[in-house]
């Protein structure tokens, strides 16, 4: 094991016979491998279990004559190189969001205008969605290029169509070169545009039809075989609703990206289904066939919900809104027979105590108002009192929901931040759209953080929270060991 980060898995005596704490650079890793070669034959190196960093080392290792176990460096490059991968996707007949690359400010504006705002913009070759942003105007694009990234010929920015209100999904699959097996399909609770590491997600999907799940599995198999994957791969999809000319609704599956490696979702999938996904993948990389292993448990009679853990409380003044840039530092899991209770457990595990009564503040962007309406009605049924800012209050009141109006900060005192500071609120639901709106509502989120008031910044998570509170009111939480779910 070579790891520059001395974390607990690496330092566990059961994990490796020899452990090197060294920088993950080609020079350092090659030096270690030369030492290993002096001790006997070096059968190969696995680069699939360390995120993006070892993938970048794969070509240098192969060039130095080091055998790579599993997916070949060329196949890794095919998945990582935007132009090569787009050509492959087109050949396979799969749907991708519109996109382009820009090496200057003018090119970036031209690509964004061609695709249409809002767009998702990010530097190439970064980890964790760093410096990734949803940009909704030329002015914001100029600000992004001036402050976030250095755009040049060697460091282009990637610009993609932003799939508004789409549902994001993760698929973890294994391939031995001839057979593909899906280990798990996860549905994100937060909509597309939130970094996958920051999204809560459920396994199996909690609201998608089987036909959409089948289509994602079909595409995963096509991609694994076309890329020549040996071992693990992670595919991210977005499912977007579309209404045709006759008024019928369709769910279109868009391919976001493919990672020919283990994703951060693998430990969650393994715990949820009770099978050692990473261990099986390692043995496949070493040459074993998938047919020699028992099939993965796919038909579950329970729900597993992963929730991200954030460090916001340790950084006073930080804005806790979720975005394409990853902010979480850990994750927890809730298991139960239904989605609402599993989600409630995941919130509890992440340190969020859901209220059973009190005042709920709601302020959401226009497109979220219809989404949030069932949650507002449910909270009133459960005995909560609702307050909202102008536009949201009018929408909810017109729909027959009992709700009082409260001032925005700019409208004068007493305003919503005063109520948060005075400890009057039990729960905050606040979604924003656009640059200015995000800045205007920052004081609400900062005050919620300081006052330790549970807050949700996406409509889907807010709806799940209302259902979770209802589930907690119906029955006491049951504690069972993981193994009880597998039997």
C-alpha positions as CSV (number, residue, x, y, z in Angstrom):
1,X,0.0,0.0,0.0
2,X,1.3,3.4,-1.0
3,X,-0.5,6.3,0.6
4,X,0.5,9.9,1.3
5,X,-2.4,10.2,3.9
6,X,-1.9,8.1,7.1
7,X,-5.6,7.3,7.6
8,X,-7.0,4.3,9.6
9,X,-7.7,1.9,6.7
10,X,-4.1,2.1,5.4
11,X,-2.6,1.7,8.8
12,X,-4.7,-1.4,9.7
13,X,-2.5,-4.5,9.9
14,X,-5.1,-6.5,7.9
15,X,-4.9,-4.2,4.9
16,X,-1.4,-4.6,3.7
17,X,1.9,-6.4,4.3
18,X,3.9,-3.3,3.7
19,X,2.8,0.3,3.9
20,X,4.7,3.3,2.4
21,X,3.9,6.9,3.5
22,X,5.2,8.7,0.5
23,X,3.9,11.4,-1.9
24,X,1.9,10.0,-4.8
25,X,4.1,11.3,-7.6
26,X,5.5,9.3,-10.4
27,X,9.0,9.7,-9.1
28,X,8.3,8.5,-5.6
29,X,6.0,5.7,-6.6
30,X,8.5,4.3,-9.2
31,X,11.3,4.4,-6.6
32,X,9.2,2.3,-4.2
33,X,8.3,-0.1,-7.0
34,X,12.0,-0.6,-7.9
35,X,12.6,-1.5,-4.3
36,X,9.7,-4.0,-4.4
37,X,11.1,-5.5,-7.6
38,X,14.4,-6.3,-5.8
39,X,12.4,-8.4,-3.4
40,X,10.9,-10.6,-6.2
41,X,8.6,-10.5,-9.2
42,X,6.2,-7.5,-9.3
43,X,3.0,-9.0,-10.7
44,X,1.3,-5.7,-11.1
45,X,-0.1,-2.5,-9.5
46,X,-3.7,-1.6,-8.8
47,X,-4.5,2.1,-9.4
48,X,-8.3,1.9,-9.1
49,X,-8.7,2.4,-5.3
50,X,-7.2,5.8,-4.8
51,X,-9.5,8.3,-6.6
52,X,-8.2,10.5,-9.4
53,X,-4.5,10.8,-8.3
54,X,-3.4,7.2,-9.1
55,X,-5.2,7.2,-12.4
56,X,-3.0,10.1,-13.4
57,X,0.1,8.0,-12.5
58,X,-1.1,5.0,-14.6
59,X,0.5,6.1,-17.9
60,X,3.8,7.0,-16.3
61,X,3.9,3.6,-14.5
62,X,3.2,1.7,-17.8
63,X,5.8,3.8,-19.7
64,X,8.3,2.6,-17.0
65,X,7.5,-1.0,-17.6
66,X,5.3,-1.5,-14.6
67,X,2.3,-3.8,-15.2
68,X,-1.1,-2.2,-14.4
69,X,-3.7,-4.7,-13.1
70,X,-7.2,-4.1,-14.2
71,X,-8.3,-1.4,-16.6
72,X,-5.4,-0.3,-19.0
73,X,-4.0,3.2,-19.0
74,X,-5.3,3.7,-22.5
75,X,-8.9,2.8,-21.4
76,X,-8.5,5.2,-18.4
77,X,-7.4,8.0,-20.8
78,X,-10.4,7.2,-23.1
79,X,-12.8,7.8,-20.2
80,X,-10.9,10.9,-18.9
81,X,-10.2,12.6,-22.3
82,X,-13.3,14.7,-23.1
83,X,-13.0,14.6,-26.9
84,X,-12.2,10.9,-27.1
85,X,-15.0,10.0,-24.7
86,X,-17.6,12.2,-26.5
87,X,-16.8,10.4,-29.7
88,X,-17.3,7.0,-28.0
89,X,-20.6,8.1,-26.5
90,X,-21.8,9.3,-29.9
91,X,-20.8,6.0,-31.4
92,X,-22.8,4.1,-28.8
93,X,-25.8,6.3,-29.4
94,X,-26.1,7.6,-25.8
95,X,-27.4,11.0,-24.8
96,X,-25.0,13.5,-23.2
97,X,-25.6,17.1,-22.1
98,X,-24.3,19.7,-24.6
99,X,-20.8,20.8,-23.8
100,X,-17.6,22.4,-25.0
101,X,-14.1,23.5,-24.0
102,X,-12.7,27.0,-23.9
103,X,-9.1,28.3,-23.8
104,X,-9.9,32.0,-23.5
105,X,-12.6,34.3,-22.2
106,X,-14.1,34.9,-25.6
107,X,-14.2,31.2,-26.4
108,X,-16.0,30.6,-23.1
109,X,-18.6,33.2,-23.8
110,X,-19.1,31.7,-27.3
111,X,-19.6,28.2,-26.0
112,X,-21.9,29.4,-23.2
113,X,-24.1,31.3,-25.7
114,X,-24.2,28.3,-28.0
115,X,-25.3,26.0,-25.2
116,X,-27.5,28.6,-23.4
117,X,-27.4,29.8,-19.8
118,X,-27.2,28.5,-17.1
119,X,-24.1,26.4,-17.7
120,X,-21.9,24.3,-15.5
121,X,-18.3,25.5,-15.8
122,X,-15.2,23.9,-14.3
123,X,-11.4,23.7,-14.8
124,X,-10.1,20.5,-16.4
125,X,-8.3,17.8,-14.3
126,X,-9.6,18.7,-10.8
127,X,-10.7,16.7,-7.8
128,X,-13.9,17.1,-5.8
129,X,-15.5,19.6,-8.2
130,X,-13.1,22.2,-7.1
131,X,-13.8,25.7,-8.6
132,X,-16.9,24.2,-10.3
133,X,-19.8,26.7,-10.6
134,X,-23.2,27.1,-12.1
135,X,-23.0,30.3,-14.2
136,X,-26.2,32.1,-15.3
137,X,-24.9,35.2,-17.1
138,X,-22.0,36.7,-19.1
139,X,-21.3,38.9,-16.1
140,X,-20.9,36.0,-13.8
141,X,-18.8,34.1,-16.4
142,X,-16.4,37.1,-16.5
143,X,-16.2,37.1,-12.7
144,X,-15.6,33.4,-12.6
145,X,-12.7,33.7,-15.1
146,X,-11.2,36.7,-13.3
147,X,-11.3,35.1,-9.8
148,X,-11.6,31.3,-10.0
149,X,-9.4,29.9,-12.7
150,X,-6.5,30.7,-15.1
151,X,-7.8,29.9,-18.6
152,X,-5.1,29.1,-21.0
153,X,-4.2,26.7,-23.9
154,X,-2.8,24.1,-21.5
155,X,-5.6,24.5,-18.9
156,X,-8.9,24.8,-20.7
157,X,-12.2,25.2,-18.9
158,X,-15.0,22.7,-19.5
159,X,-18.5,24.1,-20.1
160,X,-21.6,22.0,-20.0
161,X,-25.3,22.4,-20.3
162,X,-26.9,22.6,-16.8
163,X,-29.7,20.1,-16.6
164,X,-32.2,22.0,-14.5
165,X,-34.1,20.0,-11.9
166,X,-32.8,16.7,-13.2
167,X,-32.4,13.7,-10.8
168,X,-28.8,12.5,-10.5
169,X,-28.0,8.8,-10.2
170,X,-24.8,6.8,-9.5
171,X,-24.2,3.3,-10.8
172,X,-21.4,1.1,-9.5
173,X,-20.5,-1.8,-11.8
174,X,-17.8,-4.5,-12.2
175,X,-16.5,-5.8,-15.4
176,X,-14.0,-8.7,-16.1
177,X,-13.6,-7.8,-19.8
178,X,-16.5,-10.0,-21.0
179,X,-19.2,-9.8,-18.3
180,X,-20.6,-6.8,-16.6
181,X,-22.4,-6.9,-13.2
182,X,-24.1,-3.9,-11.5
183,X,-23.5,-3.8,-7.8
184,X,-25.9,-0.9,-7.1
185,X,-28.0,1.9,-8.5
186,X,-28.3,5.0,-6.3
187,X,-30.7,7.9,-6.7
188,X,-29.5,11.3,-5.3
189,X,-32.0,13.1,-3.2
190,X,-30.5,16.5,-4.1
191,X,-31.0,17.5,-7.7
192,X,-28.3,17.5,-10.4
193,X,-25.9,20.4,-9.9
194,X,-25.0,19.4,-6.3
195,X,-21.7,17.5,-6.1
196,X,-22.3,13.8,-5.8
197,X,-20.1,13.6,-2.7
198,X,-22.4,16.2,-1.0
199,X,-25.8,14.6,-2.0
200,X,-27.8,12.3,0.1
201,X,-28.7,9.2,-1.9
202,X,-30.8,6.1,-1.6
203,X,-30.2,2.5,-2.6
204,X,-32.3,1.2,-4.2
205,X,-33.7,4.4,-5.9
206,X,-36.7,5.7,-4.0
207,X,-38.8,7.3,-6.7
208,X,-37.6,6.2,-10.2
209,X,-39.5,3.7,-12.3
210,X,-38.0,0.3,-13.1
211,X,-37.7,1.2,-16.8
212,X,-35.3,4.1,-16.1
213,X,-33.2,1.9,-13.8
214,X,-33.1,-0.8,-16.5
215,X,-31.9,1.8,-19.1
216,X,-29.1,3.0,-16.8
217,X,-28.0,-0.6,-16.3
218,X,-28.1,-1.2,-20.1
219,X,-25.9,1.9,-20.7
220,X,-23.5,0.9,-17.9
221,X,-22.9,-2.5,-19.5
222,X,-22.4,-0.9,-23.0
223,X,-19.9,1.6,-21.5
224,X,-17.9,-1.0,-19.5
225,X,-17.4,-3.3,-22.5
226,X,-16.7,-0.4,-24.9
227,X,-14.1,1.1,-22.5
228,X,-12.5,-2.3,-21.8
229,X,-12.9,-1.9,-18.0
230,X,-11.4,-4.7,-15.8
231,X,-12.5,-4.1,-12.2
232,X,-14.7,-1.3,-10.9
233,X,-16.3,1.6,-12.7
234,X,-18.7,4.3,-11.6
235,X,-21.2,6.0,-13.9
236,X,-23.1,9.2,-13.1
237,X,-26.4,9.8,-14.9
238,X,-29.0,12.6,-14.9
239,X,-32.7,11.8,-15.4
240,X,-34.7,14.7,-16.8
241,X,-38.4,15.0,-17.3
242,X,-39.5,16.1,-20.8
243,X,-43.0,16.7,-22.2
244,X,-43.6,15.8,-25.8
245,X,-45.9,17.6,-28.3
246,X,-48.9,15.4,-27.3
247,X,-48.4,16.4,-23.6
248,X,-47.1,13.0,-22.5
249,X,-44.2,13.0,-20.0
250,X,-40.9,11.2,-20.7
251,X,-37.9,10.6,-18.5
252,X,-34.7,11.0,-20.5
253,X,-31.4,9.5,-19.3
254,X,-28.3,11.6,-19.8
255,X,-24.8,10.3,-19.3
256,X,-22.8,12.8,-17.1
257,X,-19.4,11.0,-16.7
258,X,-17.7,7.7,-16.3
259,X,-14.9,7.0,-13.8
260,X,-13.0,3.7,-14.5
261,X,-12.2,3.3,-10.8
262,X,-13.7,2.8,-7.4
263,X,-15.9,5.7,-6.4
264,X,-16.6,7.0,-2.9
265,X,-20.0,5.2,-3.2
266,X,-18.4,1.7,-3.1
267,X,-18.2,1.5,0.7
268,X,-21.9,2.6,0.9
269,X,-23.0,0.0,-1.6
270,X,-21.0,-2.8,0.0
271,X,-22.5,-2.0,3.5
272,X,-26.0,-1.6,2.0
273,X,-26.0,-5.0,0.2
274,X,-23.7,-6.8,2.6
275,X,-21.1,-8.0,0.1
276,X,-17.4,-7.1,-0.3
277,X,-17.6,-5.1,-3.6
278,X,-14.0,-3.8,-3.4
279,X,-12.5,-7.3,-2.6
280,X,-14.3,-8.9,-5.5
281,X,-13.1,-6.1,-7.8
282,X,-9.5,-6.6,-6.7
283,X,-9.7,-10.3,-7.5
284,X,-11.2,-9.6,-10.9
285,X,-8.3,-7.2,-11.6
286,X,-6.0,-10.1,-10.7
287,X,-7.6,-12.3,-13.3
288,X,-10.6,-14.0,-11.8
289,X,-13.9,-14.1,-13.6
290,X,-17.1,-12.6,-12.2
291,X,-19.0,-15.8,-12.9
292,X,-17.0,-17.4,-10.0
293,X,-18.5,-15.1,-7.4
294,X,-22.0,-15.1,-6.0
295,X,-24.4,-12.6,-7.6
296,X,-24.9,-9.3,-5.9
297,X,-28.0,-8.8,-3.9
298,X,-30.2,-6.4,-6.0
299,X,-33.7,-7.1,-4.7
300,X,-33.7,-5.4,-1.3
301,X,-36.7,-5.3,1.0
302,X,-35.3,-2.3,2.8
303,X,-33.9,1.2,2.0
304,X,-30.4,2.5,2.6
305,X,-29.9,6.2,2.7
306,X,-26.4,7.9,2.7
307,X,-26.1,11.4,4.0
308,X,-23.1,13.7,3.8
309,X,-21.4,15.2,6.9
310,X,-20.3,18.8,6.6
311,X,-17.7,20.8,8.6
312,X,-19.6,24.1,8.4
313,X,-19.9,24.5,12.2
314,X,-16.1,24.7,12.5
315,X,-15.8,27.5,10.0
316,X,-17.7,30.6,11.3
317,X,-18.9,32.9,8.4
318,X,-18.8,30.1,5.7
319,X,-21.9,29.8,3.5
320,X,-23.4,26.3,4.0
321,X,-25.3,26.3,0.6
322,X,-24.6,23.1,-1.5
323,X,-23.1,23.6,-4.9
324,X,-21.1,21.7,-7.6
325,X,-18.0,22.1,-5.5
326,X,-17.6,19.3,-2.9
327,X,-17.7,20.5,0.8
328,X,-18.5,17.3,2.8
329,X,-15.9,15.6,5.0
330,X,-17.6,12.4,5.7
331,X,-20.8,10.4,5.4
332,X,-23.3,8.3,7.4
333,X,-25.9,5.7,6.5
334,X,-29.5,5.0,7.7
335,X,-31.2,1.7,7.1
336,X,-34.9,0.9,7.5
337,X,-37.8,-0.8,5.8
338,X,-39.1,2.4,4.2
339,X,-37.4,5.5,2.7
340,X,-38.7,8.1,5.1
341,X,-37.5,6.3,8.2
342,X,-34.1,5.5,6.7
343,X,-33.8,9.2,5.7
344,X,-34.6,10.2,9.3
345,X,-31.9,7.8,10.6
346,X,-29.4,9.3,8.2
347,X,-30.2,12.8,9.4
348,X,-29.7,11.7,13.0
349,X,-26.4,10.0,12.1
350,X,-25.2,13.3,10.5
351,X,-26.0,15.2,13.7
352,X,-29.3,16.9,12.6
353,X,-32.0,16.5,15.2
354,X,-35.3,16.8,13.3
355,X,-37.9,18.9,15.2
356,X,-41.3,17.4,16.1
357,X,-43.0,20.8,16.3
358,X,-42.5,24.6,16.2
359,X,-42.1,27.3,13.5
360,X,-40.8,26.4,10.0
361,X,-39.5,29.1,7.7
362,X,-39.9,28.5,3.9
363,X,-38.4,30.7,1.1
364,X,-37.9,29.0,-2.2
365,X,-37.2,29.9,-5.8
366,X,-40.1,29.9,-8.2
367,X,-39.4,26.6,-9.9
368,X,-39.4,24.9,-6.4
369,X,-42.7,26.3,-5.3
370,X,-44.8,23.4,-6.7
371,X,-42.3,20.9,-5.5
372,X,-42.4,22.2,-1.9
373,X,-46.2,22.5,-1.7
374,X,-46.8,18.8,-0.5
375,X,-44.1,19.2,2.1
376,X,-45.7,22.5,3.4
377,X,-49.1,20.8,3.6
378,X,-47.6,17.8,5.4
379,X,-45.8,20.1,8.0
380,X,-49.1,21.9,8.7
381,X,-50.9,18.5,9.2
382,X,-48.1,17.6,11.7
383,X,-48.9,20.7,13.7
384,X,-46.1,23.0,12.6
385,X,-46.6,26.8,12.1
386,X,-45.3,28.1,8.7
387,X,-43.8,31.5,8.0
388,X,-42.5,32.6,4.5
389,X,-41.2,35.6,2.6
390,X,-43.5,37.4,0.1
391,X,-43.5,35.3,-3.0
392,X,-43.5,32.0,-1.3
393,X,-46.1,33.1,1.3
394,X,-48.5,34.2,-1.5
395,X,-48.0,31.0,-3.5
396,X,-48.6,28.8,-0.4
397,X,-51.6,30.9,0.8
398,X,-53.2,30.8,-2.7
399,X,-52.9,27.0,-2.6
400,X,-54.8,27.0,0.7
401,X,-51.9,26.5,3.1
402,X,-51.9,28.4,6.4
403,X,-48.8,30.6,6.4
404,X,-47.7,34.0,7.8
405,X,-45.6,36.5,5.9
406,X,-42.2,37.6,7.3
407,X,-39.9,40.3,6.0
408,X,-36.7,39.6,4.0
409,X,-33.6,41.3,5.5
410,X,-33.8,44.0,2.8
411,X,-37.4,44.8,3.7
412,X,-36.7,46.1,7.2
413,X,-37.1,44.8,10.8
414,X,-38.3,42.7,12.3
415,X,-37.0,40.3,9.6
416,X,-36.3,36.6,9.2
417,X,-32.7,36.8,10.5
418,X,-34.0,38.4,13.7
419,X,-36.4,35.5,14.3
420,X,-33.5,33.0,13.7
421,X,-31.2,34.9,16.2
422,X,-34.1,35.1,18.7
423,X,-34.4,31.2,18.6
424,X,-38.0,31.2,17.3
425,X,-37.4,28.7,14.4
426,X,-37.4,24.9,14.5
427,X,-36.6,24.3,10.8
428,X,-35.5,26.4,7.7
429,X,-36.2,25.5,4.0
430,X,-34.3,28.0,1.8
431,X,-33.6,27.4,-1.9
432,X,-32.1,30.0,-4.3
433,X,-31.5,30.5,-7.9
434,X,-29.0,32.9,-9.5
435,X,-26.0,34.7,-8.3
436,X,-27.7,37.7,-6.6
437,X,-30.3,35.6,-4.8
438,X,-27.6,33.4,-3.4
439,X,-25.8,36.4,-2.0
440,X,-29.0,38.0,-0.6
441,X,-29.9,34.9,1.4
442,X,-26.5,34.1,2.8
443,X,-27.3,35.8,6.1
444,X,-30.2,33.4,6.6
445,X,-28.0,30.3,6.2
446,X,-25.2,31.8,8.3
447,X,-27.6,32.6,11.2
448,X,-29.1,29.1,11.0
449,X,-25.7,27.6,11.3
450,X,-24.8,29.8,14.3
451,X,-28.1,29.0,16.0
452,X,-27.9,25.3,15.2
453,X,-31.3,25.3,13.4
454,X,-31.7,22.5,11.0
455,X,-31.8,23.9,7.4
456,X,-32.2,22.5,3.9
457,X,-31.1,24.2,0.7
458,X,-32.7,21.9,-1.9
459,X,-36.4,21.3,-2.5
460,X,-36.0,17.5,-2.8
461,X,-34.2,17.2,0.6
462,X,-36.9,19.4,2.2
463,X,-39.7,17.1,0.9
464,X,-37.8,14.1,2.2
465,X,-37.4,15.8,5.6
466,X,-41.2,16.4,5.9
467,X,-41.8,12.7,5.2
468,X,-39.1,11.8,7.7
469,X,-40.6,13.9,10.5
470,X,-44.0,12.3,9.8
471,X,-42.3,8.8,10.0
472,X,-40.8,9.7,13.3
473,X,-44.2,10.7,14.6
474,X,-45.7,7.4,13.6
475,X,-43.3,5.0,15.4
476,X,-40.2,4.9,17.5
477,X,-36.9,4.3,15.7
478,X,-35.8,0.6,15.8
479,X,-32.2,-0.3,16.2
480,X,-31.1,-3.5,14.4
481,X,-27.6,-4.8,13.5
482,X,-26.6,-4.5,9.8
483,X,-26.5,-8.3,9.5
484,X,-30.2,-8.5,10.3
485,X,-31.0,-6.8,7.0
486,X,-29.0,-9.2,5.0
487,X,-30.7,-12.4,6.2
